[in-house]
């Protein structure tokens, strides 16, 4: 279980408890009372494979809706004290609300029922609160390579040259664009949407590093390699 606790300057608190081993629970919604910004067909991703006959609500937005609702009146540049309790380890940080929201929203999306975001579910199982761009890139590529290793071990085709990961992050970028439209329609202030913007910037960084042959990560491995034989 991962517990995010936000302490705000006005003395109020917000708490979110998430089981990283399970999907984010669905929010019960009746079709008649469904807000337009939660409807599956509103700002729908072009690559979304879901059919309206089976689902009325966008599963990605459904997963982050509790955060959007809680941060509706928050300004992104305001700060908060964030505490994340995870597997017996406690993380503390004083950071902007948008940065804290970014970390929580990323976790919720990876655990959602979205067919695109569920591919990041291993990252949710080994969640790293407030991971920066370099940490995110390292974790994403590590996850991808492990996925290919297990697939290859079962006799399946492995994507060692990364086109599969490139395609995934193109889809994630599009998903973030559409989610931002939903959040703007559902929110009065900008904390949640700016958190998503930061998350999307990290996605762009991952995609850029795929296209540039992972050059940004190469220096981390130079000191760990044995010296070349003369």
C-alpha positions as CSV (number, residue, x, y, z in Angstrom):
1,X,0.0,0.0,0.0
2,X,1.2,3.5,-0.9
3,X,-0.1,6.4,1.1
4,X,0.3,10.0,-0.2
5,X,-0.4,12.7,2.4
6,X,-0.5,16.4,1.4
7,X,-0.2,19.1,4.1
8,X,-1.1,22.5,2.7
9,X,-0.2,26.0,3.9
10,X,-3.7,26.7,4.9
11,X,-3.6,23.9,7.4
12,X,-5.7,21.4,5.4
13,X,-4.7,17.9,4.4
14,X,-5.5,15.4,1.7
15,X,-4.7,11.7,1.8
16,X,-4.7,9.0,-0.9
17,X,-4.2,5.3,-0.3
18,X,-3.3,3.2,-3.3
19,X,-2.7,-0.5,-3.6
20,X,0.1,-0.7,-6.1
21,X,-0.6,-4.4,-6.6
22,X,-4.2,-3.8,-7.8
23,X,-6.0,-1.6,-10.2
24,X,-7.5,1.7,-9.1
25,X,-11.1,1.0,-8.2
26,X,-13.8,2.2,-10.6
27,X,-15.9,5.2,-9.6
28,X,-19.6,4.3,-9.8
29,X,-21.3,6.5,-12.4
30,X,-24.7,6.4,-13.9
31,X,-24.9,7.2,-17.6
32,X,-27.6,9.8,-17.0
33,X,-25.5,11.8,-14.5
34,X,-22.2,11.4,-16.3
35,X,-20.2,14.7,-16.7
36,X,-19.2,15.3,-20.3
37,X,-15.5,15.5,-19.3
38,X,-15.6,11.9,-18.0
39,X,-17.5,10.4,-20.9
40,X,-15.4,7.9,-23.0
41,X,-16.1,9.7,-26.2
42,X,-15.2,13.2,-25.0
43,X,-11.6,14.0,-26.0
44,X,-11.2,10.4,-26.8
45,X,-7.7,9.2,-27.8
46,X,-7.4,8.3,-31.5
47,X,-5.7,5.0,-30.6
48,X,-8.2,4.0,-27.8
49,X,-9.4,0.4,-28.5
50,X,-12.3,0.5,-26.0
51,X,-15.9,0.3,-27.2
52,X,-18.6,2.4,-25.8
53,X,-20.9,-0.6,-25.6
54,X,-18.7,-2.0,-22.8
55,X,-17.6,1.2,-21.1
56,X,-19.1,4.6,-20.6
57,X,-16.2,6.3,-18.8
58,X,-12.6,7.0,-19.8
59,X,-10.6,4.7,-17.5
60,X,-7.6,7.0,-17.4
61,X,-9.6,10.0,-16.3
62,X,-11.6,7.8,-13.9
63,X,-8.4,6.8,-12.1
64,X,-7.2,10.4,-11.6
65,X,-10.6,11.9,-10.8
66,X,-10.2,11.8,-7.0
67,X,-7.0,13.8,-7.4
68,X,-8.6,16.3,-9.8
69,X,-11.5,16.7,-7.4
70,X,-9.2,17.2,-4.4
71,X,-6.9,19.7,-6.2
72,X,-9.7,21.6,-8.0
73,X,-9.1,24.8,-6.0
74,X,-5.3,24.6,-5.7
75,X,-2.8,26.8,-7.5
76,X,0.0,24.8,-9.1
77,X,2.8,27.1,-7.9
78,X,1.8,26.9,-4.2
79,X,3.8,24.5,-2.1
80,X,2.9,21.6,0.2
81,X,4.6,19.2,2.5
82,X,4.3,15.7,0.9
83,X,4.7,12.5,2.8
84,X,4.7,9.2,0.9
85,X,4.6,6.0,2.9
86,X,5.6,2.9,0.9
87,X,6.6,-0.6,2.0
88,X,7.9,0.6,5.4
89,X,9.8,3.5,3.9
90,X,8.7,7.1,4.4
91,X,9.6,9.9,1.9
92,X,9.2,13.6,2.9
93,X,9.4,16.6,0.6
94,X,8.5,20.2,0.5
95,X,7.6,20.8,-3.1
96,X,5.2,22.6,-5.4
97,X,1.6,21.2,-5.5
98,X,2.0,20.6,-9.2
99,X,5.1,18.4,-8.7
100,X,3.4,16.4,-5.9
101,X,0.3,16.0,-8.0
102,X,2.4,14.9,-11.0
103,X,3.9,12.0,-8.9
104,X,0.5,10.8,-7.7
105,X,-1.2,11.1,-11.1
106,X,1.5,9.1,-12.7
107,X,1.0,6.3,-10.2
108,X,-2.8,6.4,-10.6
109,X,-2.6,6.3,-14.4
110,X,-0.3,3.3,-14.5
111,X,-2.8,1.4,-12.3
112,X,-5.8,2.5,-14.3
113,X,-7.9,0.4,-16.7
114,X,-6.5,2.4,-19.7
115,X,-5.1,-0.1,-22.3
116,X,-2.2,2.3,-23.0
117,X,-1.2,3.1,-19.4
118,X,-1.5,-0.4,-18.1
119,X,1.7,-1.2,-20.0
120,X,3.5,0.9,-17.3
121,X,2.1,-1.1,-14.4
122,X,5.4,-2.6,-13.4
123,X,6.6,0.9,-12.7
124,X,3.6,1.3,-10.3
125,X,4.5,-1.9,-8.5
126,X,8.0,-0.4,-7.9
127,X,6.9,3.2,-7.6
128,X,9.4,6.0,-7.0
129,X,7.8,9.1,-5.6
130,X,8.8,12.4,-7.2
131,X,11.2,10.7,-9.6
132,X,13.1,13.2,-11.8
133,X,13.5,13.0,-15.6
134,X,16.7,10.9,-15.5
135,X,15.3,8.5,-12.9
136,X,12.1,8.1,-15.0
137,X,14.1,7.5,-18.2
138,X,16.2,4.8,-16.4
139,X,13.2,3.1,-14.9
140,X,11.2,3.1,-18.2
141,X,14.1,1.6,-20.2
142,X,14.8,-1.0,-17.5
143,X,11.1,-2.0,-17.5
144,X,11.1,-2.3,-21.3
145,X,14.2,-4.4,-21.4
146,X,12.9,-6.7,-18.7
147,X,9.7,-7.1,-20.6
148,X,11.6,-8.1,-23.7
149,X,13.8,-10.6,-21.7
150,X,10.7,-12.4,-20.3
151,X,9.0,-12.3,-23.7
152,X,12.1,-13.8,-25.3
153,X,12.4,-16.4,-22.6
154,X,8.9,-17.6,-23.5
155,X,9.9,-17.9,-27.2
156,X,8.3,-14.7,-28.3
157,X,9.7,-11.9,-30.4
158,X,11.8,-9.3,-28.5
159,X,12.0,-5.6,-29.3
160,X,15.6,-4.8,-28.5
161,X,15.7,-1.9,-31.0
162,X,12.9,0.0,-29.2
163,X,10.2,0.7,-31.8
164,X,7.6,-0.8,-29.5
165,X,8.6,1.7,-26.7
166,X,8.6,4.6,-29.2
167,X,5.1,3.7,-30.3
168,X,4.0,3.5,-26.6
169,X,5.3,6.9,-25.7
170,X,3.7,8.5,-28.8
171,X,0.4,7.1,-27.6
172,X,1.1,8.3,-24.0
173,X,1.8,11.8,-25.3
174,X,-1.5,11.8,-27.1
175,X,-3.3,10.5,-24.1
176,X,-1.8,13.2,-21.9
177,X,-3.0,15.8,-24.4
178,X,-6.6,14.5,-24.2
179,X,-6.5,14.2,-20.4
180,X,-5.3,17.8,-20.1
181,X,-8.5,18.9,-22.0
182,X,-10.6,16.9,-19.6
183,X,-8.9,18.3,-16.6
184,X,-9.3,21.9,-17.8
185,X,-13.0,21.2,-18.2
186,X,-13.3,19.7,-14.8
187,X,-11.1,22.0,-12.7
188,X,-11.2,25.7,-11.7
189,X,-7.5,26.0,-10.9
190,X,-4.3,24.7,-12.5
191,X,-2.5,22.4,-10.1
192,X,-3.7,19.1,-11.5
193,X,-3.4,20.1,-15.2
194,X,0.1,21.4,-14.6
195,X,1.0,18.2,-12.8
196,X,0.0,16.4,-16.0
197,X,2.0,18.8,-18.1
198,X,5.1,17.9,-16.1
199,X,4.4,14.2,-16.5
200,X,4.0,14.7,-20.3
201,X,7.4,16.6,-20.4
202,X,8.9,13.5,-18.8
203,X,7.3,11.3,-21.5
204,X,8.8,13.6,-24.1
205,X,12.2,13.2,-22.5
206,X,11.8,9.4,-22.7
207,X,10.8,9.5,-26.4
208,X,13.7,11.9,-27.2
209,X,16.2,9.5,-25.6
210,X,14.9,6.6,-27.6
211,X,15.4,8.6,-30.8
212,X,18.9,9.6,-29.8
213,X,20.0,6.1,-29.0
214,X,19.9,6.5,-25.2
215,X,22.9,8.9,-25.2
216,X,21.8,10.6,-22.0
217,X,22.1,7.3,-20.1
218,X,25.4,6.2,-21.5
219,X,27.7,8.1,-19.1
220,X,26.2,6.2,-16.1
221,X,27.6,3.0,-17.5
222,X,31.1,4.1,-18.5
223,X,32.6,3.7,-15.0
224,X,31.0,0.3,-14.5
225,X,32.5,-1.3,-17.6
226,X,35.8,-3.2,-17.3
227,X,38.8,-1.4,-19.0
228,X,39.4,-2.4,-22.6
229,X,42.3,-4.8,-23.1
230,X,45.3,-3.3,-24.9
